[in-house]
Amino acid sequence: MKRSIVTTKDGSKTIRLEEWNEHYHSTHGAVQESMHVYIRAGLDHFLTKYQADEISVLEAGFGTGLNALLAQEWSEKTKTHIHYTGVEAFPISEEERHALDYSKVMPAANAKDIFYQLHEARWEEVVPLTEHFKLTKHQLFFAEMEMKNVADVVFYDAFGPRVQPELWEVPVFQKFYEALKPGGVFVTYCVKGTAKRAMQSIGFEVDIIEGPPGKRHMMRASKPC
């Protein structure tokens, strides 16, 4: 499938899948979407709710590494320890990684080095990147996951239901429900009614909240304690 690098409205870049007319991040702003959906609605919310000094994050779709990069920056700002686990069946290429170059729109002086380390980290190993952030990457499909009660927060950043509807149905959601600890939080940009109902059917408590620029709403769900 043909892929290209495009610049979004906030100046940050993302990958476009030409055949699907689908993007890895919002064209209204890749960084601002990730900040709103995953950092503010996910990590900030969890920290405020539980006052945790350590958070386990599970990302569905490691993709460009942008969400992990923002989570690492957040861990340093808040002095919160994060164990970040990314699941990705099809890692991006080295050429794409260099073309994205998120360090140009990130305030942290070490953003370029961290972004490089995120992608160069060995798969299937726990890799400490900084004092507050360690990373584990698994190269597999979501349906192959076997994780139980390991995550405090799930970043669900799969391609949308228009192009991959199977990723927004009960069998895959069940995998992430089982991976969450009781009281854990699940955040995603999608608010499709069928996805919401599928999540509710397996026990998620789902809220529709304000979305990022260019999108009215997003979903934040939790696993009951």
SVG drawing of the C-alpha trace seen along z (x, -y; Angstrom):
<svg xmlns="http://www.w3.org/2000/svg" viewBox="-24 -25 44 40">
<polyline fill="none" stroke="black" stroke-width="0.4" points="0.0,0.0 1.4,-3.4 2.3,-5.6 3.3,-9.3 4.3,-11.8 1.9,-14.8 2.1,-17.9 -0.9,-18.5 -2.4,-21.8 -0.3,-22.3 2.9,-21.8 3.6,-18.2 3.6,-15.4 1.8,-12.1 1.6,-9.1 -1.1,-8.8 -2.2,-5.5 -3.1,-6.4 -5.4,-3.4 -7.5,-3.8 -7.3,-7.6 -6.5,-7.1 -3.9,-8.8 -2.0,-7.7 -3.0,-11.0 -5.5,-13.8 -4.8,-16.1 -6.1,-18.9 -2.9,-18.5 -1.1,-15.3 0.6,-16.5 -2.4,-18.4 -4.7,-15.4 -2.4,-13.1 -2.0,-15.6 -5.7,-16.0 -6.8,-12.3 -4.0,-10.4 -2.1,-12.8 -4.8,-15.1 -7.8,-12.8 -5.7,-9.7 -2.6,-10.3 -3.7,-13.6 -7.0,-12.2 -5.6,-9.0 -3.0,-11.0 -5.6,-13.4 -8.0,-10.5 -5.4,-8.2 -2.4,-10.4 -0.2,-7.5 3.5,-7.8 3.8,-4.9 1.6,-4.2 1.5,-1.3 0.5,-2.4 -0.6,0.0 -0.8,-1.4 -2.7,0.3 -0.8,-0.7 2.7,-2.0 2.8,-3.4 4.8,-6.6 5.9,-6.6 4.3,-10.0 2.1,-9.0 5.1,-7.3 7.2,-10.4 4.6,-12.6 4.2,-10.2 7.9,-10.2 8.0,-14.0 5.0,-14.0 6.7,-11.5 9.7,-13.9 7.4,-16.9 5.3,-15.2 8.1,-12.9 5.8,-10.0 7.3,-6.6 5.8,-5.1 6.2,-1.6 5.0,-2.0 4.1,1.1 3.4,0.7 1.8,3.3 2.4,3.0 2.2,5.6 3.7,3.4 6.5,1.0 7.1,-2.1 10.3,-2.3 13.5,-4.1 12.9,-6.4 9.4,-7.3 10.8,-7.8 13.4,-10.4 10.8,-12.2 8.4,-12.6 11.1,-14.2 8.8,-15.2 11.7,-16.9 11.0,-20.0 7.7,-20.6 8.5,-19.3 9.9,-21.6 12.2,-19.1 15.8,-19.5 16.3,-15.7 13.2,-14.9 15.2,-13.9 17.3,-11.5 14.3,-10.0 12.4,-9.6 15.3,-7.7 15.6,-5.5 11.9,-4.7 12.2,-3.2 15.6,-1.6 14.7,0.1 14.7,3.9 11.4,5.7 10.1,8.1 12.5,6.6 12.0,4.1 14.2,1.1 14.9,-1.7 15.1,-5.0 15.2,-7.5 14.9,-7.6 11.1,-7.8 10.4,-5.9 10.9,-2.4 9.5,-0.8 8.5,2.6 7.4,3.2 5.6,6.3 5.4,7.0 2.1,8.8 -1.6,8.4 -4.0,7.2 -5.9,10.5 -2.7,12.3 -2.3,10.5 -2.4,12.4 -2.2,9.8 -4.2,9.8 -4.5,6.9 -1.3,5.2 -2.3,1.7 -3.5,-1.3 -4.2,-3.3 -4.9,-2.0 -4.1,-4.3 -6.3,-2.9 -5.0,-4.4 -5.9,-1.8 -6.9,-2.8 -10.6,-3.8 -13.6,-1.5 -14.1,-2.7 -11.0,-0.9 -10.5,1.8 -13.9,2.4 -12.7,5.7 -10.5,3.6 -13.6,2.0 -15.6,5.1 -16.0,7.2 -13.2,9.8 -10.4,7.1 -12.0,4.9 -12.1,8.0 -8.3,8.3 -7.8,4.8 -10.5,5.1 -8.6,8.1 -5.3,6.2 -6.6,3.3 -6.4,3.4 -9.7,2.8 -10.2,-1.0 -8.0,-1.3 -8.8,-3.9 -9.2,-3.4 -9.0,-6.4 -9.6,-6.7 -10.5,-9.3 -13.4,-7.2 -17.0,-7.7 -18.7,-5.4 -21.9,-4.0 -21.2,-0.4 -17.8,-0.6 -19.3,-2.2 -22.0,0.5 -19.4,3.2 -17.3,1.8 -20.3,1.5 -21.4,5.1 -18.2,6.5 -18.3,4.3 -16.6,1.0 -18.2,-2.2 -18.1,-4.6 -18.2,-8.4 -18.3,-10.6 -16.2,-13.7 -14.9,-16.7 -12.7,-15.9 -9.5,-17.4 -9.5,-20.2 -11.5,-19.2 -13.5,-16.5 -16.4,-17.2 -16.1,-14.2 -13.9,-11.3 -14.4,-8.3 -13.0,-7.6 -13.9,-4.4 -13.0,-2.6 -13.0,0.9 -15.0,1.1 -13.1,1.7"/>
</svg>
